[in-house]
Amino acid sequence: MTQVARPQRYQIQGIAAAYGRAFGLRLAKAGLTLFAVIVLSFLLVRMAPGDPALILAGDQGGSDRAFVDELRHHLGLDGPLLFQLWRYLQNIASFDFGISYRDQRPVLDIVLEKVPATLLLTGSAFVFSIVLGVTLGALSARRPGSAVDVVITTISVAFFAMPMFWVGLVFIIVFAVKLGWLPSYGMETAAVSARGGWAALGDRLSHMVLPVLTLGFFYMSVHARVSRTALLQISAMDFIRTARAKGLSPWRIWRDHLLRNALLPTITVASLQAGQLIGGSILVETVFAWPGIGRLAFNALSGRDYNVLLAVFILSSLGVIIANLIADAAYRLIDPRLEREGKT
């Protein structure tokens, strides 16, 4: 019995070692990607027009040359570009993102204060878009060419074609101004939030509705189209016809075969949308005055607050890299054949 169990143990150890090597390789690629993002972001931001020292000097009522030069030296903007890059990389290695030019506070503290609001907005919109998009895509694929299919396809194309900020403004005019059902800006009402309890929770949820719908409907349309196309392609494959010939119920075929295989392209699109959600949140947070990192990035760009802008870029890129690592693991969980194909 020991002789039989030993090869099985060696096989499990070999599979674990293979997974470990593959995961280590992906981590190394992720590290190189993050390093390239840091370097390119720094160079592009530094080469952008506009001088933070001049902007700050104008805000403080001083614009003479000596004052601007002193301010530029204080901000660390007077050295060669490569020297600034090397010093910035050294600071990043110790998780030091510098000091905000405007607020004179640690940049990491400022960004981390805004992260929960953005995660709440983008996470809710992300889940909403996937659940509603896959559901509508499945309903559309059940009967191609039917009235339901035409309506869902029309709605998906319409929300994909309309600019996100314009949809947000329409929602504000209709649901906040005309009907008065929902608040049009901010994350909460200070007086209600101070009381706490269910009233504060309801107030927070009411503030979330319009921004989440604005951000979520755009990505919902993408998921609906992708899932519909994937389901129609998979339903025409031989193994689906075989499952029907075996007498499996339609619900079991959809649950165990169609939806499971259609999740792969959905996961691919969702992992790519992780970065797009941050870009979309900049527009949505600006329209609805949502206090997240998207609005923070917009204000930092307007004020040439380079350190804050770079921190938003880097932390957002790190989030996208992590999302892609999770998506890669989900691929292999849903379809183990991908792991075997990677070894051949």
C-alpha positions as CSV (number, residue, x, y, z in Angstrom):
1,M,0.0,0.0,0.0
2,T,2.9,2.3,0.7
3,Q,4.4,1.6,-2.7
4,V,1.1,2.6,-4.3
5,A,0.7,5.8,-2.3
6,R,4.3,6.9,-2.9
7,P,4.0,7.6,-6.7
8,Q,0.7,9.5,-6.0
9,R,2.5,11.6,-3.4
10,Y,5.3,12.4,-5.8
11,Q,2.8,13.3,-8.5
12,I,1.0,15.8,-6.1
13,Q,4.4,17.3,-5.2
14,G,5.3,17.7,-8.9
15,I,2.0,19.4,-9.6
16,A,2.5,21.7,-6.6
17,A,6.0,22.5,-7.8
18,A,4.8,23.3,-11.3
19,Y,2.1,25.6,-10.0
20,G,4.8,27.3,-7.8
21,R,7.1,27.9,-10.7
22,A,4.3,29.2,-12.9
23,F,3.1,31.6,-10.1
24,G,6.7,32.8,-9.5
25,L,7.1,33.5,-13.2
26,R,3.9,35.5,-13.2
27,L,5.0,37.5,-10.1
28,A,8.3,38.3,-11.8
29,K,6.5,39.5,-14.9
30,A,4.1,41.6,-12.7
31,G,7.1,43.1,-11.0
32,L,8.7,44.1,-14.3
33,T,5.4,45.5,-15.5
34,L,5.0,47.6,-12.4
35,F,8.6,48.9,-12.7
36,A,8.0,49.9,-16.3
37,V,4.8,51.7,-15.3
38,I,6.6,53.6,-12.6
39,V,9.4,54.8,-14.9
40,L,7.1,55.7,-17.8
41,S,4.6,57.5,-15.6
42,F,7.3,59.5,-14.0
43,L,8.9,60.5,-17.3
44,L,5.5,61.4,-18.9
45,V,4.3,63.4,-16.0
46,R,7.6,65.3,-15.8
47,M,7.5,66.1,-19.5
48,A,4.0,67.4,-19.4
49,P,3.6,71.2,-19.8
50,G,3.2,73.3,-16.7
51,D,5.5,74.1,-13.8
52,P,4.2,73.2,-10.3
53,A,6.5,75.9,-8.8
54,L,4.9,78.6,-10.9
55,I,1.4,77.5,-10.0
56,L,2.1,77.3,-6.3
57,A,4.0,80.7,-6.4
58,G,0.9,82.3,-8.1
59,D,-1.4,80.8,-5.4
60,Q,0.8,82.2,-2.7
61,G,1.0,85.7,-4.2
62,G,4.7,85.5,-5.2
63,S,6.0,85.3,-8.8
64,D,9.5,86.7,-8.8
65,R,12.3,84.6,-10.1
66,A,14.1,84.0,-6.8
67,F,11.0,82.8,-5.0
68,V,10.1,80.4,-7.9
69,D,13.7,79.0,-7.9
70,E,13.6,78.5,-4.2
71,L,10.3,76.8,-4.4
72,R,11.5,74.6,-7.2
73,H,14.5,73.6,-5.1
74,H,12.2,72.9,-2.1
75,L,10.0,70.6,-4.3
76,G,13.0,68.8,-5.7
77,L,12.4,69.9,-9.3
78,D,15.7,71.6,-9.9
79,G,17.9,68.6,-10.5
80,P,18.5,66.6,-13.7
81,L,15.5,64.4,-14.8
82,L,17.4,61.1,-14.4
83,F,18.6,62.1,-11.0
84,Q,15.0,62.9,-10.0
85,L,13.9,59.5,-11.4
86,W,16.6,57.6,-9.4
87,R,15.7,59.5,-6.2
88,Y,12.0,58.8,-6.8
89,L,12.6,55.0,-7.3
90,Q,14.6,54.9,-4.1
91,N,11.7,56.5,-2.2
92,I,9.1,54.2,-3.8
93,A,11.2,51.2,-2.7
94,S,10.5,52.3,0.9
95,F,6.8,53.1,0.1
96,D,7.5,56.8,0.3
97,F,5.5,58.6,-2.3
98,G,6.6,62.1,-1.2
99,I,4.8,65.1,0.0
100,S,1.8,66.8,-1.7
101,Y,2.9,70.1,-3.2
102,R,-0.4,71.7,-2.3
103,D,-1.5,70.1,1.0
104,Q,2.1,69.6,2.4
105,R,1.0,66.2,3.6
106,P,2.3,62.7,2.9
107,V,0.9,61.6,-0.5
108,L,0.2,58.0,0.7
109,D,-2.0,59.3,3.5
110,I,-4.0,61.5,1.1
111,V,-4.5,58.7,-1.4
112,L,-5.4,56.0,1.2
113,E,-8.1,58.4,2.5
114,K,-9.7,58.4,-0.9
115,V,-9.3,54.7,-1.7
116,P,-12.3,53.3,0.2
117,A,-14.7,55.7,-1.6
118,T,-13.4,54.6,-5.0
119,L,-13.4,50.9,-4.1
120,L,-17.0,51.2,-2.9
121,L,-18.0,52.9,-6.2
122,T,-16.0,50.8,-8.6
123,G,-16.5,47.5,-6.8
124,S,-20.3,48.0,-6.7
125,A,-20.3,49.0,-10.4
126,F,-18.1,46.1,-11.3
127,V,-20.3,43.5,-9.6
128,F,-23.5,45.2,-11.0
129,S,-22.1,45.2,-14.5
130,I,-21.1,41.5,-14.5
131,V,-24.2,40.2,-12.9
132,L,-26.6,42.2,-15.0
133,G,-24.5,41.8,-18.2
134,V,-24.2,38.0,-18.0
135,T,-27.9,37.7,-17.1
136,L,-29.0,39.8,-20.1
137,G,-26.5,38.1,-22.3
138,A,-27.9,34.7,-21.3
139,L,-31.5,35.8,-21.8
140,S,-30.5,37.2,-25.2
141,A,-28.8,34.0,-26.3
142,R,-31.7,31.8,-25.3
143,R,-33.7,32.9,-28.2
144,P,-31.6,34.7,-30.9
145,G,-33.6,37.1,-33.1
146,S,-36.6,37.3,-30.7
147,A,-38.1,40.5,-29.3
148,V,-36.2,40.0,-26.1
149,D,-32.9,39.6,-28.0
150,V,-33.5,42.8,-30.0
151,V,-34.4,44.9,-27.0
152,I,-31.4,43.7,-25.0
153,T,-29.0,44.2,-27.9
154,T,-30.4,47.7,-28.6
155,I,-30.0,48.7,-24.9
156,S,-26.5,47.3,-24.8
157,V,-25.4,49.2,-27.9
158,A,-27.0,52.4,-26.7
159,F,-25.3,52.4,-23.3
160,F,-22.0,51.5,-24.9
161,A,-22.3,54.3,-27.5
162,M,-23.3,57.1,-25.1
163,P,-20.6,59.1,-23.3
164,M,-20.4,58.2,-19.6
165,F,-20.5,61.8,-18.4
166,W,-23.5,62.5,-20.5
167,V,-25.4,59.5,-19.1
168,G,-24.5,60.8,-15.6
169,L,-25.8,64.3,-16.4
170,V,-29.0,62.9,-17.8
171,F,-29.5,60.8,-14.6
172,I,-29.0,63.9,-12.5
173,I,-31.5,65.9,-14.5
174,V,-34.2,63.2,-14.5
175,F,-33.8,61.5,-11.1
176,A,-32.4,64.3,-8.9
177,V,-33.7,67.6,-10.4
178,K,-37.0,66.6,-12.1
179,L,-38.2,63.8,-9.9
180,G,-36.2,64.5,-6.7
181,W,-35.8,60.8,-5.9
182,L,-32.1,60.7,-5.4
183,P,-29.2,63.0,-4.4
184,S,-27.1,64.4,-7.2
185,Y,-23.7,64.8,-5.6
186,G,-21.5,63.7,-2.8
187,M,-21.1,60.4,-0.9
188,E,-23.3,61.1,2.1
189,T,-25.4,63.8,3.9
190,A,-23.4,65.0,6.8
191,A,-26.4,65.5,9.2
192,V,-27.8,62.1,8.4
193,S,-24.4,60.3,8.6
194,A,-23.7,61.8,12.0
195,R,-26.8,60.1,13.4
196,G,-25.5,56.7,12.3
197,G,-27.7,53.5,12.1
198,W,-30.0,52.5,9.3
199,A,-30.7,56.1,8.3
200,A,-27.0,56.6,7.6
201,L,-26.8,53.4,5.6
202,G,-29.9,54.3,3.6
203,D,-28.4,57.7,2.9
204,R,-25.2,56.2,1.7
205,L,-27.0,53.8,-0.6
206,S,-29.1,56.6,-2.1
207,H,-26.0,58.5,-2.9
208,M,-24.5,55.5,-4.6
209,V,-27.3,54.7,-6.9
210,L,-26.7,57.2,-9.7
211,P,-22.9,57.0,-9.8
212,V,-23.0,53.1,-9.7
213,L,-25.6,53.0,-12.5
214,T,-23.7,55.5,-14.6
215,L,-20.4,53.6,-14.3
216,G,-22.0,50.1,-14.4
217,F,-24.3,50.4,-17.4
218,F,-21.4,51.1,-19.7
219,Y,-19.5,47.9,-18.7
220,M,-22.8,46.0,-18.5
221,S,-23.3,46.5,-22.2
222,V,-19.8,45.0,-22.9
223,H,-20.5,41.9,-20.7
224,A,-23.9,41.4,-22.3
225,R,-22.5,41.4,-25.8
226,V,-19.5,39.2,-24.9
227,S,-21.6,36.6,-22.9
228,R,-24.2,36.5,-25.7
229,T,-21.6,35.8,-28.4
230,A,-19.8,33.2,-26.3
231,L,-23.0,31.3,-25.4
232,L,-24.1,31.2,-29.0
233,Q,-20.7,29.9,-30.2
234,I,-20.6,27.3,-27.4
235,S,-24.2,26.1,-28.0
236,A,-23.3,25.1,-31.5
237,M,-20.4,22.9,-30.4
238,D,-20.4,19.1,-30.6
239,F,-20.3,18.4,-26.8
240,I,-23.5,20.4,-26.3
241,R,-25.3,18.3,-28.9
242,T,-23.9,15.2,-27.2
243,A,-25.2,16.4,-23.8
244,R,-28.7,17.0,-25.4
245,A,-28.6,13.5,-27.0
246,K,-27.9,12.0,-23.6
247,G,-31.1,13.5,-22.4
248,L,-29.7,16.1,-20.0
249,S,-32.2,18.7,-18.9
250,P,-31.8,22.1,-20.5
251,W,-31.1,23.8,-17.2
252,R,-28.3,21.3,-16.4
253,I,-26.8,21.9,-19.9
254,W,-26.9,25.7,-19.3
255,R,-25.5,25.4,-15.8
256,D,-22.8,22.8,-16.2
257,H,-21.7,23.3,-19.8
258,L,-22.8,26.6,-21.4
259,L,-22.4,29.1,-18.6
260,R,-19.2,27.5,-17.2
261,N,-17.4,27.7,-20.6
262,A,-18.9,31.2,-21.3
263,L,-17.3,32.5,-18.1
264,L,-13.8,32.5,-19.7
265,P,-14.3,35.4,-22.1
266,T,-16.2,37.2,-19.3
267,I,-13.3,36.9,-17.0
268,T,-10.9,38.1,-19.7
269,V,-13.0,41.2,-20.3
270,A,-13.5,41.8,-16.6
271,S,-9.7,41.7,-15.9
272,L,-9.2,44.3,-18.7
273,Q,-11.9,46.5,-17.3
274,A,-10.1,46.7,-13.9
275,G,-8.0,49.5,-15.4
276,Q,-10.8,51.1,-17.4
277,L,-12.9,51.4,-14.2
278,I,-10.3,53.7,-12.7
279,G,-10.4,55.9,-15.8
280,G,-14.2,55.8,-15.9
281,S,-14.3,56.7,-12.2
282,I,-12.5,60.0,-12.9
283,L,-15.4,61.1,-15.0
284,V,-18.1,59.8,-12.7
285,E,-16.5,61.1,-9.6
286,T,-16.1,64.5,-11.1
287,V,-19.7,64.6,-12.3
288,F,-21.2,63.4,-9.0
289,A,-18.5,65.1,-6.7
290,W,-17.7,61.6,-5.4
291,P,-14.7,61.9,-3.0
292,G,-12.5,59.2,-4.5
293,I,-9.1,58.9,-6.1
294,G,-10.6,59.6,-9.5
295,R,-11.5,63.1,-8.4
296,L,-8.3,63.4,-6.6
297,A,-6.3,62.6,-9.8
298,F,-8.3,65.2,-11.7
299,N,-7.6,67.9,-9.1
300,A,-3.9,66.8,-8.9
301,L,-3.6,67.1,-12.7
302,S,-5.2,70.6,-12.7
303,G,-2.8,71.7,-9.9
304,R,0.3,69.9,-11.3
305,D,0.6,68.0,-8.1
306,Y,3.0,65.5,-9.6
307,N,3.5,63.3,-6.5
308,V,-0.2,62.8,-5.9
309,L,-0.8,62.1,-9.6
310,L,2.0,59.6,-9.7
311,A,0.8,57.8,-6.6
312,V,-2.7,57.4,-8.1
313,F,-1.1,56.0,-11.3
314,I,1.1,53.6,-9.5
315,L,-1.4,52.3,-7.0
316,S,-4.1,52.0,-9.8
317,S,-1.6,50.0,-11.9
318,L,-0.8,47.8,-9.0
319,G,-4.5,47.1,-8.6
320,V,-4.8,46.2,-12.3
321,I,-1.9,43.8,-12.1
322,I,-3.4,42.1,-9.0
323,A,-6.7,41.8,-10.8
324,N,-5.0,40.2,-13.8
325,L,-3.2,37.7,-11.5
326,I,-6.6,36.8,-9.9
327,A,-8.1,36.4,-13.4
328,D,-5.3,34.2,-14.5
329,A,-5.8,32.0,-11.4
330,A,-9.6,31.9,-12.1
331,Y,-8.9,30.7,-15.7
332,R,-7.2,27.6,-14.4
333,L,-9.8,27.0,-11.7
334,I,-12.6,27.0,-14.3
335,D,-10.7,25.2,-17.0
336,P,-7.7,23.2,-15.8
337,R,-6.8,22.4,-19.4
338,L,-5.1,25.8,-19.7
339,E,-2.5,24.7,-17.1
340,R,-1.7,21.6,-19.1
341,E,-1.5,23.5,-22.3
342,G,0.9,26.0,-20.7
343,K,3.3,23.1,-19.9
344,T,3.4,21.7,-23.4
